[in-house]
Amino acid sequence: MDVRRVILLVVLVFTVSLGVSGQLIGFRVAANSGLFISELGSSDIPHPDALLQSPATSSDKFTPELSVGFEGEVLFQVTEKTYFGVELDYSHFKGYNDNPPVYNYFRTPYFQHYQDEFIISPVAYNTRLFNLAVNYKYFFIPEKQFTPFVKLTGVVAFVTTDLTYRELPDPELEWDILYSRGTKNSEQDSWPAFHIGEELVSIIKLTTE
């Protein structure tokens, strides 16, 4: 499914909701950042020689870089204590590893001419998440300033990602993309992931006289 169609659908929902009258509608907007979230990069099928070939100082941890995302939700009141919501989240995660260990992708068909040698070179990731969620919220004491509520949610997340060399490690290497999905560097569509869950949250309502 095209991510752009999903975003257009959510924008239409927000637009239509603005024209609805006679019903209590709430909006929530927020910003997020992937700066404090680190991704681990390690081989899913380690090569037998990987530990011997990897420098002792290497690490599989990436250093995250500053990135900005956003969240938006429109809430429709169903009863005094219950709300139905549609939420769109966009998160951007990027980072680098200047001293990675040996990874199994050096032994993939894309690198057949390097089958008998290893390359250790700085790598970087660039991942984007587009989450479309449907939420149900039940507020236990909506009239109070301190308001706990339970949230049931169903989410479909569309993941696009690139894993690349920061610089080509060898002049003979023609391609710097190690893995790509859902981006201009890949013929594959973004990867959909589904999630269903619940959480108990508390909020403090700020009111002005």
N, C-alpha and C positions, 0 to 999 in steps of 0.2 A: 504494500500500500504506500502511495506517495505521501511523504511527510507534508508537502505543501498543501495537499488536499485536506489533510487532517487539520492543519492550521487554519485554512479557509473555513472549514466547517465550524470550528470553535469561534472564529471571528463573527460568523453569521449568527451563532447562538447569542453572543454578547450583544450584537446589534439588535436582534429581535427582542431581547430581554429589556432593552432600553425603552421599547415602545409599549411594553405591557403595563397596564394600569389595574388598580384594584387589588394588587398583590404585593406583599412585602418582599423586596429583592435586595440582597446584599452583595457587595463586591469586595474582593480582597486582592491586593496587589503587593508584590514583594520582590526583592532582589536577592540573588545568591551569588556565591563565588566558589570556584573549585580550588582556591589557593591553599586551603588547609586540608585538602583531601589528597592522599597519595595513592598511586596505583602500584601494585607489585608486578614486576615482569620476570617470569621464570618459565623454563621449558615445561611444557605439559608432558613431553616424552624426553627426558634428559639423555643426551648421548653419553655412552660409556666413557669417552675421553674428555667430557666437558669439565669435570672437576680438575683433571690434570692440566688442561689447557687454559683454564681461567686463572687470571692473576689472583694472588692471595688478597690483594687490596680491592678486588672488584666487589660490587654490590648489586643486588637485584632491585633495589629501591630507586624510585624516580624522585626527582625534585620537582614539585608542582610549581606552576607559574600562575601569575595573576590572570584570572578570567572572570567574566561577568555573565550572569544569567538572570532570568526573571520568572515570576510565578503570577498567575492570574486566575481568579475563581469567581464565578457568579453563583449566588445562593438563592434558591427559591423557597420561601416558607411554605411548608405543607400543613403543619399544625402549630400550635403555640410553642411546642418544644422541639419540633423536628424540621429539618431543612434538607433539601435535595440540591446538590451542587455539581457543576461541571468545571473542571480545572485543567488548565494548560500550563505545563512547566517546561522551561528550557534551561538546560545546564550545560556548561562548557568546561571540559577538563583538558588541560594540556600540561606537559612537563617533559623533562629530559633526564637522561642518565649518561654522564660523560665517561663512566668507567664500568660498563656492564660485563657480566660474565658471558661465557659462550652460550648461545641459544641454539635450539634445534633447527631454527629456520635457515641456518647456514647449510643445512643438509637437505633442503627441499629441492624439488625439480627445477625451481627458478634459479638455483645456484649450482647447477650440475658441474660447471667448470671449476668449482671450488670444493668438490667433494672430498678431496684429500688434504685440505688445509682449512684452518679456521681464521675468521676475521673478528677482531675485537675492535669495535668502533663506536663512538657516541651515538645514541639513538634518542628519538623523541616520539611522543604520542600526542595525538590531537583527537579528542573524542567529544561528540555532542549527543545529548539525550533530549528527545522530545517526548514528554509524558502527557498522555491524555487520560484523565481520571474522572470517574463518576463517584461522587461521595454522598453518603447519607450521614447526617449528624443529628444526634439526640442530645439536647441540653437539659440537664437535670433540674436546674433552678435558674431559668433564663432571666428572672426578674432581679437577681442578685448581681452585685458588682463582681464578685468572684464566681465564675461560672464554669464548672467542670462539664465536659461533654464527651460522649463516645463517638468515634468516627469509624464507619465502615467504608471501605474504598475498593474499587476495582480499577486497575491501571493497565494500559498498554503503552509500552515504552519503545520508541524507535531509536536504535543506536546506529550512529555513523562514526567511523573511526579510521585513522591512519596511523601506522607505525612506520617510521622512516629513519634513515641515517640522517644525522645532523649535517654531515658532509660525506660525499662519496669516499669510501676508504681506499679505493683503488681506481686509477684512471681507466682501467679496462672494464670496470663495472658500469653498465649502461643504465641501470635502474636503481633508484634509491628507495623505492617503496618496498618495505618488507611485508606489510599486511595492510589491506585496505578493504573497507566495506561501506557501501552507501555514499561514497564521495565521488568526486569527478575522476579519481584515480582508479575506480573500480567499476566493473560492469554489473556487479551485484547490487541489489536494492538494500536499503537499511534493514537491520536485523530487528524484528519485533520480539519483545519479551513481555510476558503477562504476569500480573501480580494481583493477588487478592489478600486483603488483610484488615486489621482493626487496630485502633489505638485509643487510649484514654488520655485526653488533653484537658488542661485547665487554662482559662484566659481571665484576665482582669479587664473589665470594660472601663474605659475612660470616658467620663461624661463632663459636659460643660453646662454651666447654668446660663 
